[in-house]
Amino acid sequence: MRIAALLGAALVSLAAQGCARPLARVDAEVFPDPAPNAITFWGHACSYIDLDGFGIVTDPVFVDATLFRMRKAPAPPVPAYRGARVVLISHAHPDHLNPKTLATFPRETVILCPAPSAEHLEDLDREVRVMKPGDEFALPAGKITAVVAKHPGGRWGMRASTDGDALGYVIETPAVTMFYSGDTNFFDGFEQVGQTYQPDIALLNINGHLHSDDSIRAARATGAPTIIPMHFGSYSYFRGAAAQTPRDHDEMERELGSHLVVLALGESLPLPTSAPAR
């Protein structure tokens, strides 16, 4: 019990230090204003999705360190996300949820998150909406639906579960349906998303989660014609360099071929302006 208590105290202390960490240096050349009607990769689990000027951002963390991870890349300047109106938080781990980063977003931004994440956003002067699997959030044209992920939901959780404490999200518009997996192990939820929503684009957090054959199985289970791997490019453990390609990239490219679209930091993928033919 004493060891557990000491470990808990150490984690609390590290968490406090992490919250106090400064924001990373910004680079407007790497991260110019996001392309209109496009998905722009901002590193790690963060992407900026522009829908006719309405910005949706996934899991933004722009501090220079989060617990054991050190940022090796610059961050987007605040003006680059002045059009953000919704932030999707998948779970409460420090590399996916950072209140200091969220405080830099426009005040009208609504933050969608599972219940354990909301506990860490009580002092944030932004609207926070707790989502459960199946909950919907209306967009100017379309909607966002929360879906199950198999991952720990708590700040320091280590045991993956499918209890809704960690989430993925499906973004539906008249022209395109996108699935953001959040952090998750492979499980039957990928097939359920594929059958229910038939996404055109799947943004999958690969490194540390959907590695090896699981990343390919997950991509195929969604049925999405376009797979964008994420969870690389910005942070590394301690002194290591940040990976410039997703884990198991060569294997994924060999198995998925042209369906795989790897974006560099700041690079964008245009979205269709009309519903694509299946």
C-alpha positions in Angstrom: 0.0 0.0 0.0 2.9 2.4 0.9 4.4 1.8 -2.6 1.1 2.5 -4.3 0.7 5.7 -2.2 4.2 6.9 -3.1 3.6 6.1 -6.7 0.3 8.0 -6.7 2.0 11.0 -5.0 4.7 10.9 -7.6 2.3 10.9 -10.5 0.3 13.8 -9.0 3.5 15.7 -8.6 4.5 15.0 -12.2 1.0 15.9 -13.4 1.2 19.3 -11.6 4.6 19.9 -13.3 3.1 18.9 -16.6 0.2 21.4 -16.2 2.8 24.1 -15.5 4.8 23.3 -18.6 5.0 26.2 -21.1 3.5 25.9 -24.5 5.8 24.7 -27.2 7.4 27.1 -29.6 5.2 27.9 -32.6 6.0 27.9 -36.3 3.6 29.6 -38.7 5.5 28.2 -41.7 5.0 24.6 -40.6 1.5 25.4 -39.5 -0.1 28.1 -41.6 -3.9 28.6 -41.5 -5.5 25.3 -42.2 -6.6 24.6 -45.7 -10.4 25.1 -46.3 -12.5 22.0 -46.5 -9.7 19.7 -45.7 -8.1 17.6 -42.9 -4.8 19.1 -41.8 -2.4 17.0 -39.6 -0.9 18.8 -36.7 1.0 16.0 -35.1 0.5 13.2 -32.6 -3.3 12.8 -32.3 -4.2 16.3 -33.4 -5.9 17.1 -36.7 -7.7 20.2 -37.8 -10.8 19.5 -39.9 -12.2 22.5 -41.7 -15.9 22.3 -42.9 -16.7 25.6 -44.7 -14.8 27.6 -42.1 -16.1 25.6 -39.1 -13.1 24.0 -37.4 -13.1 20.7 -35.6 -9.9 19.7 -33.7 -9.0 16.3 -32.4 -7.0 15.9 -29.1 -4.9 19.1 -29.3 -1.8 19.2 -26.9 0.7 21.9 -27.6 2.9 21.9 -24.5 6.6 21.1 -24.6 6.3 18.0 -22.4 3.5 15.7 -21.1 4.7 13.4 -18.3 7.2 11.1 -20.0 6.8 12.6 -23.5 8.8 15.5 -24.9 7.7 17.6 -27.8 10.2 17.5 -30.7 8.2 19.6 -33.2 6.8 23.1 -33.1 3.1 23.8 -32.4 0.5 25.7 -34.4 0.3 29.5 -33.6 -3.0 30.5 -31.9 -4.3 32.4 -34.9 -4.1 29.2 -36.9 -7.0 27.8 -34.9 -9.1 30.9 -34.5 -11.8 29.1 -36.6 -12.0 26.2 -34.2 -15.6 25.7 -32.9 -15.4 22.1 -31.6 -12.7 20.1 -29.9 -12.9 16.3 -29.6 -11.2 14.8 -26.6 -11.0 11.1 -26.8 -9.7 10.4 -23.2 -7.9 11.9 -20.3 -4.3 10.8 -20.8 -1.9 13.8 -20.7 -0.9 13.5 -24.3 -4.5 13.9 -25.4 -6.0 16.3 -22.8 -4.2 19.4 -21.7 -6.2 22.3 -20.1 -3.4 24.8 -20.8 -3.6 24.1 -24.5 -7.4 24.2 -24.5 -7.4 27.6 -22.8 -5.8 29.1 -25.9 -8.8 28.1 -28.1 -11.6 30.6 -28.9 -14.1 31.1 -26.1 -16.9 29.9 -28.3 -15.2 26.5 -28.8 -17.3 23.6 -27.4 -15.3 20.7 -26.0 -16.8 17.2 -26.3 -15.3 14.6 -24.0 -16.1 11.5 -22.0 -16.9 11.8 -18.3 -13.4 11.2 -16.8 -11.9 13.9 -19.0 -14.5 16.5 -17.9 -13.2 16.2 -14.3 -9.9 17.9 -15.5 -11.7 20.7 -17.3 -13.8 22.2 -14.5 -11.7 25.4 -14.3 -11.7 25.9 -18.0 -13.7 28.9 -19.2 -15.2 27.0 -22.2 -18.3 24.9 -22.7 -17.6 21.3 -21.9 -20.1 18.7 -23.0 -19.9 15.1 -21.6 -20.5 12.6 -24.2 -21.5 8.9 -24.0 -21.4 6.4 -26.8 -24.4 7.2 -29.1 -24.6 10.9 -28.0 -24.8 13.4 -30.9 -23.7 17.0 -31.3 -25.2 19.0 -34.1 -23.1 20.8 -36.7 -24.2 23.6 -39.0 -24.5 20.8 -41.6 -24.3 17.4 -40.2 -23.5 15.9 -36.8 -20.8 14.4 -34.5 -21.6 11.0 -32.8 -19.5 9.6 -30.0 -18.6 5.9 -30.4 -16.9 3.3 -28.1 -13.2 3.0 -27.9 -11.3 0.2 -26.1 -8.8 2.2 -24.0 -8.3 3.5 -20.4 -10.4 6.6 -19.8 -8.9 8.0 -16.6 -5.9 10.3 -16.3 -3.5 7.6 -15.2 -5.6 4.5 -16.3 -3.7 1.5 -17.7 -6.5 -1.0 -18.2 -8.3 -0.8 -21.5 -12.1 -1.1 -21.4 -15.2 -0.4 -23.5 -17.2 1.4 -20.9 -17.4 4.7 -22.7 -14.7 6.4 -20.5 -12.7 6.7 -23.7 -14.3 7.6 -27.0 -13.9 7.8 -30.8 -16.0 10.1 -32.9 -17.9 10.0 -36.2 -18.3 13.2 -38.1 -21.0 13.2 -40.7 -21.7 15.9 -43.3 -23.7 15.8 -46.5 -20.5 15.3 -48.5 -18.3 13.1 -46.3 -18.2 10.9 -43.2 -15.1 10.7 -41.1 -14.2 8.5 -38.2 -11.6 9.5 -35.6 -10.7 6.4 -33.5 -9.0 8.1 -30.6 -6.6 5.8 -28.8 -7.9 2.3 -28.9 -6.9 -1.4 -29.2 -8.4 -3.4 -32.0 -11.9 -4.7 -31.1 -15.2 -5.3 -32.8 -16.1 -1.6 -32.5 -14.3 -0.9 -35.8 -16.6 -3.3 -37.6 -19.6 -1.7 -35.9 -18.5 1.8 -37.1 -17.9 0.4 -40.6 -21.3 -1.2 -40.8 -23.3 1.7 -39.1 -21.6 4.8 -40.6 -19.7 3.6 -43.7 -17.0 6.2 -43.2 -15.2 7.7 -46.2 -12.1 8.6 -44.2 -10.8 6.9 -41.0 -8.2 8.7 -38.9 -6.6 6.0 -36.8 -4.2 6.5 -33.9 -1.6 3.9 -34.7 1.5 4.1 -32.6 1.4 2.2 -29.3 -2.1 0.9 -30.0 -3.1 -0.3 -33.4 0.3 -1.7 -34.3 1.4 -4.7 -36.4 -1.5 -6.6 -37.9 -4.1 -4.8 -35.8 -3.7 -1.5 -37.7 -4.5 -3.3 -41.0 -7.4 -5.2 -39.5 -8.8 -2.0 -38.0 -8.4 -0.1 -41.3 -10.2 -2.9 -43.2 -12.9 -3.3 -40.6 -14.0 0.3 -41.1 -14.3 -0.1 -44.8 -13.1 3.4 -45.3 -11.5 4.0 -48.7 -9.1 6.5 -47.2 -7.0 5.7 -44.1 -5.0 8.5 -42.3 -2.6 7.1 -39.6 -2.0 9.4 -36.7 -0.2 9.4 -33.3 3.3 10.2 -34.5 5.4 13.2 -35.6 5.5 15.5 -32.5 6.3 13.7 -29.2 8.8 11.1 -28.2 9.8 9.5 -24.9 12.6 11.4 -23.2 15.5 12.1 -25.5 14.4 10.0 -28.5 13.5 11.5 -31.8 9.8 11.8 -32.8 8.8 9.3 -35.4 8.4 10.8 -38.8 6.2 7.9 -40.1 3.6 5.9 -38.3 4.5 2.6 -36.7 4.6 -0.4 -39.2 4.4 2.1 -42.1 5.9 -0.2 -44.6 3.6 -3.1 -43.8 0.6 -0.8 -43.8 1.6 0.6 -47.2 2.1 -2.8 -48.6 -1.3 -4.1 -47.4 -3.4 -1.0 -47.9 -1.8 0.5 -51.0 -3.3 3.7 -52.2 -5.9 3.6 -49.4 -3.2 4.7 -47.0 -2.6 8.5 -46.9 0.3 9.6 -44.6 0.3 13.3 -43.9 3.4 15.3 -42.8 3.1 18.0 -40.2 1.0 20.8 -41.5 0.0 18.8 -44.6 -3.7 18.7 -45.7 -6.0 16.3 -47.5 -8.9 18.0 -49.3 -12.3 16.8 -48.5 -14.9 15.9 -51.2 -17.5 18.6 -51.8 -20.1 16.1 -52.8 -20.9 12.6 -51.5 -18.4 10.2 -53.1 -19.6 7.1 -54.9 -18.9 3.8 -53.2 
